[in-house]
Amino acid sequence: MNPPPHFNFDNSFARSLEGFFKPCQAEPAVDPKLLQFNYALAEELGLDPVALDSEAGLAIFSGNTVPEGSKPIAQAYAGHQFGGFSPQLGDGRALLLGEVIDTQNRRRDIQLKGSGRTPFSRGGDGLAAIGPVLREYLIGEGMYALGIPTTRALAAVATGKHVYREFALPGAVLTRIAASHIRVGTFQYAGARGDIVKVRELADYAIQRHFPETAEAENPYLAFFAAVADVQASLVARWMNIGFIHGVMNTDNMTISGETIDYGPCAFMDRYAASTVFSSIDQNGRYAYANQPEILTWNLARLAETLIPHVDTNKERAIELLTETIECIQPLYESYWLMGMRSKLGLTTEDILDQELITDLLKLMEVGHADFTLVFRRLSQVLRGDSDAVRNLFKEPDAFDGWAERWQKRLEQEKVENAAQAMDRVNPIYIPRNHKVEEALAAAVNQDMTPFSKLLEVVSHPFDEVKGNEAYAEPAPATNRPYRTFCGT
């Protein structure tokens, strides 16, 4: 008989931040079945995967059993959604079970998502369908394999009951792992109520948990803001380097820790186009690919507003100090973006013309209807003597040739051996291609997890090209109908 699952939960958020949550219990699942379990992540968390991959673990992941030491809560937060402010949002379908200290001494949240109504459900049913749950599992693990900070999934469980959207769908619960679930919107929640004390309590907690070094700064709250800006600038630059579109960059979907969170209408670009939007609810393109860096700054400015009283007792001086930091965000982002793009081109040194070189390639890709991921991956073949592998991705290959000459001359300055291998280590051959994701989710809804398991295996090793997996590297078949994604609610 397996030992019962043991988490050794701590509940520091609930212990420290009264007023930022409501106690709540999950709705029971009728007939839970384990869809996917993340053995490697369980071990990383210091948990016993054998004990969790059991009926007792299934009862926890479905919400039917509260594990020992857990005090389930729904967290409160506000947020700007597509530019409009909602003073109270909160976890409408999620419960924080507690926190564990992992094998690297990091504090990690364990949360159930899709576990039923909470005090913040705002008329919703608090449930989730299998498709959105497995999408988040898949994309999160794909992002993790790409080296991008992200929340992850420990388990996905079918509940045995239906959820109703346009039509009935099989329900599911995701067990999500995060550095924390503190968002820009969490600060806005207290700020909107004019509760300066609560903002300070939250900031002190976030500093201790995520940026303890800022506590020693001359101005801790200004240093905290700068630290959040830094990790978020790095994160968005990595999204842009990989062709990822979050789709719903509301302030309640932006973590203080710098992890990607809430994989709703997210997607990866196939053919490069700066204005790409996939989300069905983003009618005006607010969160289009090219707009993500600007939204980064906009969202962080909303965080800055909540910190004004704590940065300086003189309001004008506080605004001046925060504005100086805000003005550094775009240059900071651009430095991270440029560093990532240089590595994608095999460059290790800096040249004043590098940004122009990169921008010109992106323009050629857009005009030439070229696939973003494959162009960068196949560039290394040029260095191996095969230019056709990348040339043939462009509508007019001759236009690429002139750029390639400039690039190779730039590479000659480097005098670096094995540039092609270095490029293949940062340019993936496999990403969660939208059409393959949809195929896998459609099969899973019909109780066939085989396509999902195969796709998960492929995207978990994105840089290792494997014979027989060619279909996973190919763009979607040409169609006149634009691809659209939908929120998981």
C-alpha positions as CSV (number, residue, x, y, z in Angstrom):
1,M,0.0,0.0,0.0
2,N,1.3,3.5,-0.9
3,P,1.9,6.0,1.9
4,P,-0.7,8.8,2.0
5,P,0.3,12.0,0.2
6,H,2.1,14.5,2.4
7,F,2.6,18.2,1.5
8,N,4.0,19.8,4.6
9,F,2.0,22.9,3.8
10,D,2.7,26.4,5.0
11,N,0.1,29.1,4.6
12,S,2.1,32.3,4.8
13,F,-0.2,34.3,2.5
14,A,-3.3,33.6,4.6
15,R,-1.3,34.1,7.8
16,S,0.1,37.5,6.7
17,L,-2.5,39.1,4.5
18,E,-5.9,39.2,6.2
19,G,-8.3,40.9,3.9
20,F,-6.8,39.6,0.6
21,F,-8.7,36.3,0.6
22,K,-11.8,34.4,1.6
23,P,-11.8,30.8,3.0
24,C,-13.5,28.5,0.6
25,Q,-14.0,24.8,-0.2
26,A,-13.9,23.0,-3.6
27,E,-17.0,21.5,-5.1
28,P,-16.8,17.7,-5.1
29,A,-16.1,15.9,-8.3
30,V,-18.6,13.2,-9.3
31,D,-16.4,10.7,-10.9
32,P,-12.7,12.0,-11.0
33,K,-10.2,10.5,-13.4
34,L,-6.5,11.4,-13.7
35,L,-5.8,12.8,-17.1
36,Q,-2.2,13.8,-16.6
37,F,0.3,13.9,-13.8
38,N,3.7,15.6,-13.7
39,Y,6.1,13.2,-12.0
40,A,9.2,15.4,-12.5
41,L,7.5,18.5,-11.1
42,A,6.2,16.5,-8.1
43,E,9.8,15.5,-7.3
44,E,11.0,19.1,-7.8
45,L,8.4,20.2,-5.2
46,G,9.8,17.7,-2.7
47,L,6.6,15.6,-2.9
48,D,6.3,11.8,-3.3
49,P,5.0,11.2,-6.9
50,V,4.2,7.6,-6.1
51,A,2.0,8.6,-3.2
52,L,0.3,11.3,-5.3
53,D,-0.3,9.1,-8.4
54,S,-2.9,7.2,-6.4
55,E,-6.6,7.3,-5.4
56,A,-5.6,9.5,-2.5
57,G,-3.8,11.9,-4.8
58,L,-6.7,11.9,-7.2
59,A,-9.1,12.9,-4.3
60,I,-6.8,15.9,-3.6
61,F,-6.4,17.0,-7.2
62,S,-10.1,16.8,-7.9
63,G,-11.0,18.8,-4.8
64,N,-12.7,15.9,-3.1
65,T,-10.3,15.8,-0.2
66,V,-8.5,18.7,1.6
67,P,-5.0,17.5,2.3
68,E,-3.6,17.8,5.8
69,G,-2.3,21.3,6.6
70,S,-4.2,22.9,3.8
71,K,-6.4,25.9,4.4
72,P,-8.1,26.6,1.1
73,I,-8.6,30.2,0.2
74,A,-9.7,32.2,-2.8
75,Q,-7.5,35.2,-3.3
76,A,-8.8,38.7,-3.9
77,Y,-7.5,41.1,-6.6
78,A,-8.7,43.8,-8.9
79,G,-7.6,44.6,-12.4
80,H,-7.7,46.5,-15.6
81,Q,-9.3,44.3,-18.2
82,F,-8.7,45.6,-21.8
83,G,-8.1,49.0,-20.2
84,G,-11.3,49.2,-18.1
85,F,-10.8,48.9,-14.3
86,S,-12.7,46.4,-12.1
87,P,-12.1,47.1,-8.4
88,Q,-13.0,43.5,-7.4
89,L,-12.2,40.4,-9.4
90,G,-10.5,37.7,-7.5
91,D,-10.3,33.9,-7.8
92,G,-13.6,33.1,-9.3
93,R,-12.8,29.5,-9.9
94,A,-9.5,28.8,-8.1
95,L,-8.4,27.8,-4.6
96,L,-5.0,28.2,-3.1
97,L,-4.4,25.0,-1.1
98,G,-1.2,26.3,0.5
99,E,2.5,26.7,-0.1
100,V,5.4,24.2,0.0
101,I,9.1,24.7,0.1
102,D,10.6,22.9,-2.9
103,T,14.0,21.1,-3.2
104,Q,15.7,24.3,-4.1
105,N,14.3,26.1,-1.1
106,R,11.8,28.1,-3.1
107,R,8.3,28.8,-1.8
108,R,5.7,27.5,-4.3
109,D,1.9,27.9,-4.4
110,I,-0.3,24.9,-5.0
111,Q,-3.6,25.9,-6.4
112,L,-6.7,24.1,-7.8
113,K,-8.2,25.8,-10.9
114,G,-11.7,25.0,-12.0
115,S,-12.8,23.7,-8.6
116,G,-16.1,25.5,-8.3
117,R,-17.7,28.7,-7.1
118,T,-16.0,31.0,-4.7
119,P,-17.0,34.4,-3.1
120,F,-15.4,36.0,-6.1
121,S,-17.2,34.1,-8.9
122,R,-19.4,37.0,-9.9
123,G,-22.2,34.9,-11.2
124,G,-19.9,32.3,-12.9
125,D,-20.0,28.6,-12.1
126,G,-16.3,28.4,-11.1
127,L,-15.8,25.4,-13.2
128,A,-13.4,24.6,-16.1
129,A,-13.6,22.4,-19.2
130,I,-11.1,19.8,-20.2
131,G,-9.9,21.8,-23.2
132,P,-8.8,24.9,-21.4
133,V,-7.3,22.9,-18.5
134,L,-5.2,20.8,-20.9
135,R,-4.2,23.8,-22.9
136,E,-2.8,25.4,-19.8
137,Y,-1.0,22.2,-18.9
138,L,0.5,21.9,-22.3
139,I,1.5,25.5,-22.9
140,G,2.9,25.9,-19.4
141,E,5.1,22.8,-19.9
142,G,6.1,24.0,-23.3
143,M,7.1,27.4,-22.0
144,Y,9.1,25.8,-19.2
145,A,11.0,23.7,-21.7
146,L,11.8,26.8,-23.7
147,G,13.3,28.4,-20.6
148,I,10.6,31.0,-20.1
149,P,9.4,31.7,-16.5
150,T,6.0,30.2,-16.1
151,T,3.4,28.7,-13.8
152,R,3.2,24.9,-14.3
153,A,0.8,22.1,-13.9
154,L,1.1,19.3,-11.4
155,A,-2.0,17.4,-12.5
156,A,-5.1,17.6,-14.6
157,V,-8.2,15.7,-13.5
158,A,-11.5,15.1,-15.3
159,T,-14.4,15.7,-12.8
160,G,-17.0,13.4,-14.4
161,K,-19.5,16.3,-14.7
162,H,-20.3,18.7,-17.5
163,V,-19.8,22.4,-17.6
164,Y,-22.1,24.5,-19.8
165,R,-20.8,27.2,-22.1
166,E,-22.4,27.4,-25.6
167,F,-22.9,23.7,-25.1
168,A,-22.1,21.0,-22.6
169,L,-18.4,20.2,-22.2
170,P,-16.6,17.6,-19.9
171,G,-15.3,19.3,-16.8
172,A,-11.8,19.2,-15.3
173,V,-9.6,20.7,-12.6
174,L,-6.0,21.8,-13.0
175,T,-3.5,21.8,-10.1
176,R,-1.3,24.8,-10.8
177,I,2.1,25.6,-9.3
178,A,3.4,29.1,-9.1
179,A,6.1,31.1,-7.4
180,S,3.1,33.0,-6.1
181,H,-0.2,34.2,-7.4
182,I,0.4,37.8,-6.3
183,R,-0.5,40.0,-9.3
184,V,-0.4,43.7,-10.2
185,G,-4.2,43.5,-9.6
186,T,-3.6,42.3,-6.0
187,F,-2.0,45.7,-5.3
188,Q,-4.8,47.4,-7.1
189,Y,-7.3,45.7,-4.9
190,A,-6.0,47.4,-1.8
191,G,-5.2,50.6,-3.7
192,A,-8.7,51.0,-5.0
193,R,-10.0,50.9,-1.4
194,G,-7.6,53.6,-0.3
195,D,-6.1,51.2,2.2
196,I,-2.5,52.4,2.4
197,V,-1.7,50.0,5.3
198,K,-2.8,47.0,3.3
199,V,-0.8,48.0,0.3
200,R,2.3,48.3,2.6
201,E,1.5,44.9,4.1
202,L,1.3,43.3,0.7
203,A,4.4,45.0,-0.5
204,D,6.4,43.9,2.6
205,Y,5.2,40.3,2.0
206,A,6.0,40.4,-1.7
207,I,9.5,41.8,-0.9
208,Q,10.2,39.2,1.6
209,R,9.0,36.4,-0.7
210,H,10.3,37.5,-4.1
211,F,12.9,40.3,-3.7
212,P,14.4,40.2,-0.2
213,E,17.4,42.1,-1.4
214,T,15.3,45.2,-2.0
215,A,14.5,45.4,1.7
216,E,18.0,46.7,2.3
217,A,17.8,49.4,-0.3
218,E,17.7,53.1,0.7
219,N,14.1,53.2,-0.7
220,P,12.8,49.6,-0.4
221,Y,9.5,50.2,-2.2
222,L,11.0,52.0,-5.1
223,A,13.6,49.2,-5.3
224,F,10.8,46.7,-5.2
225,F,9.1,48.4,-8.1
226,A,12.3,48.4,-10.1
227,A,12.8,44.7,-9.4
228,V,9.3,43.8,-10.6
229,A,9.9,46.0,-13.7
230,D,13.1,44.1,-14.4
231,V,11.7,40.6,-14.2
232,Q,8.6,41.6,-16.2
233,A,10.7,43.3,-18.9
234,S,12.9,40.2,-19.2
235,L,9.7,38.0,-19.4
236,V,8.0,39.9,-22.2
237,A,11.3,40.1,-24.1
238,R,11.4,36.3,-24.0
239,W,7.8,36.1,-25.2
240,M,8.8,38.3,-28.2
241,N,11.9,36.3,-28.9
242,I,9.9,33.1,-29.2
243,G,6.8,34.5,-31.0
244,F,4.4,34.0,-28.1
245,I,1.2,36.1,-27.7
246,H,-0.3,36.0,-24.3
247,G,-3.6,37.3,-25.6
248,V,-5.0,38.8,-22.4
249,M,-2.3,41.0,-20.7
250,N,-4.7,42.5,-18.1
251,T,-3.2,43.7,-14.9
252,D,-4.7,40.8,-13.0
253,N,-2.8,38.4,-15.3
254,M,0.6,39.9,-14.5
255,T,2.5,38.4,-11.7
256,I,4.9,40.2,-9.3
257,S,7.2,37.2,-9.5
258,G,7.8,37.6,-13.3
259,E,6.2,34.2,-14.2
260,T,3.8,33.8,-17.2
261,I,0.3,33.1,-15.8
262,D,-3.2,32.4,-17.1
263,Y,-2.9,30.7,-20.4
264,G,-6.3,31.6,-21.8
265,P,-6.4,32.8,-25.4
266,C,-2.7,32.5,-25.8
267,A,-1.0,31.2,-29.0
268,F,2.3,31.1,-30.9
269,M,2.8,32.8,-34.2
270,D,3.2,30.7,-37.3
271,R,3.7,33.2,-40.2
272,Y,5.4,36.4,-38.8
273,A,3.2,39.5,-38.6
274,A,3.7,42.1,-36.0
275,S,0.0,42.9,-35.7
276,T,-1.0,39.2,-35.0
277,V,-4.0,38.8,-32.7
278,F,-5.5,35.4,-31.9
279,S,-7.8,36.2,-29.0
280,S,-11.5,36.2,-30.0
281,I,-12.2,38.9,-27.3
282,D,-9.4,41.3,-28.4
283,Q,-11.5,43.1,-30.9
284,N,-9.2,46.1,-31.2
285,G,-5.8,44.4,-31.0
286,R,-4.9,45.9,-27.7
287,Y,-2.8,42.8,-26.9
288,A,-1.4,42.1,-30.3
289,Y,2.1,40.7,-30.6
290,A,3.8,44.0,-31.3
291,N,1.8,45.8,-28.5
292,Q,3.0,43.5,-25.7
293,P,6.1,45.7,-24.8
294,E,3.9,48.8,-24.6
295,I,1.3,47.0,-22.4
296,L,4.2,45.9,-20.2
297,T,4.9,49.5,-19.3
298,W,1.2,50.5,-19.0
299,N,0.6,47.7,-16.6
300,L,3.6,48.4,-14.5
301,A,2.5,52.1,-14.3
302,R,-0.7,50.8,-12.6
303,L,1.5,49.0,-10.0
304,A,3.5,52.2,-9.5
305,E,0.3,54.2,-8.7
306,T,-0.4,51.9,-5.7
307,L,3.1,52.5,-4.3
308,I,3.1,56.3,-4.4
309,P,2.5,56.8,-0.6
310,H,5.2,54.4,0.3
311,V,8.0,55.6,-2.0
312,D,8.0,59.1,-0.5
313,T,5.8,61.1,1.9
314,N,6.0,63.9,-0.6
315,K,3.5,62.8,-3.3
316,E,5.2,64.9,-6.1
317,R,8.6,63.5,-5.2
318,A,7.2,59.9,-5.1
319,I,5.7,60.4,-8.6
320,E,8.9,61.8,-9.9
321,L,11.0,58.8,-8.6
322,L,8.5,56.3,-9.9
323,T,8.3,58.0,-13.3
324,E,12.0,57.9,-13.6
325,T,11.8,54.1,-13.1
326,I,8.9,53.7,-15.5
327,E,10.9,55.6,-18.2
328,C,13.6,53.0,-17.9
329,I,11.3,50.1,-18.6
330,Q,11.2,50.3,-22.4
331,P,15.1,50.6,-22.7
332,L,15.4,47.7,-20.2
333,Y,13.0,45.6,-22.3
334,E,14.8,46.5,-25.5
335,S,18.2,45.5,-24.0
336,Y,16.7,42.1,-23.0
337,W,15.0,41.7,-26.4
338,L,18.2,42.6,-28.3
339,M,20.3,40.2,-26.2
340,G,17.8,37.4,-27.0
341,M,17.7,38.2,-30.7
342,R,21.5,38.3,-30.9
343,S,21.7,34.8,-29.5
344,K,19.1,33.6,-32.0
345,L,21.4,34.9,-34.8
346,G,24.5,33.3,-33.3
347,L,25.9,36.7,-32.1
348,T,27.8,37.0,-28.8
349,T,29.2,40.5,-29.1
350,E,27.5,43.9,-29.6
351,D,27.5,46.0,-32.7
352,I,25.6,49.3,-33.2
353,L,24.0,47.9,-36.4
354,D,22.6,44.7,-34.8
355,Q,19.1,46.1,-34.1
356,E,18.8,47.2,-37.8
357,L,20.0,43.8,-38.9
358,I,17.3,42.1,-36.8
359,T,14.6,44.5,-37.7
360,D,15.3,44.0,-41.4
361,L,15.0,40.3,-41.1
362,L,11.6,40.6,-39.3
363,K,10.4,42.9,-42.1
364,L,11.5,40.4,-44.7
365,M,9.7,37.7,-42.8
366,E,6.5,39.7,-42.7
367,V,6.6,40.6,-46.4
368,G,7.7,37.1,-47.4
369,H,5.0,35.4,-45.3
370,A,7.7,33.3,-43.6
371,D,7.3,31.2,-40.5
372,F,8.8,32.8,-37.4
373,T,10.0,29.7,-35.6
374,L,11.3,27.9,-38.7
375,V,13.2,30.9,-40.1
376,F,15.3,31.2,-36.9
377,R,15.8,27.5,-36.6
378,R,16.8,27.0,-40.3
379,L,19.3,29.9,-40.2
380,S,21.9,27.6,-38.7
381,Q,21.7,25.4,-41.8
382,V,23.1,28.3,-43.8
383,L,26.3,28.0,-41.7
384,R,26.3,24.3,-42.5
385,G,26.2,25.0,-46.3
386,D,22.4,24.6,-46.9
387,S,20.9,28.0,-47.6
388,D,17.8,26.5,-49.3
389,A,16.4,25.3,-46.0
390,V,15.7,28.9,-44.9
391,R,15.5,30.6,-48.4
392,N,12.5,28.4,-49.3
393,L,10.5,29.7,-46.4
394,F,10.2,33.1,-48.0
395,K,7.7,34.0,-50.7
396,E,10.6,35.7,-52.6
397,P,13.8,33.9,-51.6
398,D,16.0,36.4,-53.5
399,A,15.1,39.1,-51.0
400,F,16.5,37.0,-48.2
401,D,19.9,36.5,-49.9
402,G,21.0,40.2,-49.5
403,W,20.2,40.1,-45.8
404,A,22.0,36.7,-45.4
405,E,25.2,38.3,-46.8
406,R,25.1,41.1,-44.2
407,W,24.4,38.6,-41.5
408,Q,27.3,36.3,-42.4
409,K,29.7,39.3,-42.6
410,R,28.5,40.3,-39.1
411,L,29.2,36.7,-38.0
412,E,32.8,37.0,-39.3
413,Q,33.4,39.6,-36.6
414,E,32.6,37.0,-33.9
415,K,35.2,34.4,-34.7
416,V,33.2,31.9,-32.7
417,E,33.3,28.2,-33.4
418,N,30.1,26.1,-33.5
419,A,27.8,29.1,-34.0
420,A,25.3,26.8,-35.7
421,Q,25.1,24.5,-32.6
422,A,24.7,27.5,-30.3
423,M,21.8,28.8,-32.4
424,D,20.1,25.4,-32.3
425,R,20.2,25.6,-28.5
426,V,18.1,28.8,-28.4
427,N,16.0,28.4,-31.6
428,P,13.4,25.7,-31.0
429,I,12.3,23.3,-33.8
430,Y,9.1,22.4,-31.9
431,I,6.7,24.8,-30.3
432,P,3.0,24.1,-29.3
433,R,1.8,24.8,-32.9
434,N,-1.8,26.0,-32.7
435,H,-3.2,23.4,-35.1
436,K,-1.5,20.6,-33.2
437,V,-2.8,21.9,-29.9
438,E,-6.3,22.0,-31.2
439,E,-6.0,18.4,-32.6
440,A,-4.8,17.2,-29.2
441,L,-7.5,19.0,-27.2
442,A,-10.3,17.8,-29.6
443,A,-9.1,14.2,-29.1
444,A,-8.9,14.6,-25.3
445,V,-12.5,15.9,-25.2
446,N,-13.4,12.6,-26.9
447,Q,-11.4,10.6,-24.2
448,D,-8.4,10.0,-26.4
449,M,-5.3,11.3,-24.6
450,T,-2.8,9.8,-27.0
451,P,-2.3,12.9,-29.3
452,F,-2.0,15.1,-26.2
453,S,0.6,12.9,-24.6
454,K,2.7,12.8,-27.8
455,L,2.5,16.6,-28.3
456,L,3.5,17.1,-24.6
457,E,6.5,14.8,-25.1
458,V,7.5,16.7,-28.3
459,V,7.2,20.2,-26.9
460,S,9.0,19.2,-23.7
461,H,12.2,18.8,-25.8
462,P,11.8,21.8,-28.1
463,F,15.5,22.0,-29.3
464,D,16.1,18.4,-30.1
465,E,15.1,17.6,-33.7
466,V,13.9,14.0,-33.8
467,K,13.3,11.9,-37.0
468,G,9.7,11.0,-37.3
469,N,8.4,14.2,-35.6
470,E,8.5,16.3,-38.8
471,A,4.7,17.0,-38.6
472,Y,5.2,18.8,-35.3
473,A,7.5,21.3,-36.8
474,E,5.3,22.2,-39.8
475,P,3.1,25.3,-39.8
476,A,-0.6,25.0,-40.0
477,P,-2.0,24.2,-43.5
478,A,-2.9,27.3,-45.5
479,T,-6.4,28.6,-44.9
480,N,-8.4,31.7,-45.5
481,R,-10.0,31.5,-42.0
482,P,-7.9,33.2,-39.3
483,Y,-7.0,31.2,-36.2
484,R,-8.9,32.3,-33.1
485,T,-8.5,31.4,-29.4
486,F,-10.9,31.7,-26.6
487,C,-10.8,32.4,-22.9
488,G,-10.8,29.3,-20.6
489,T,-13.8,30.5,-18.7
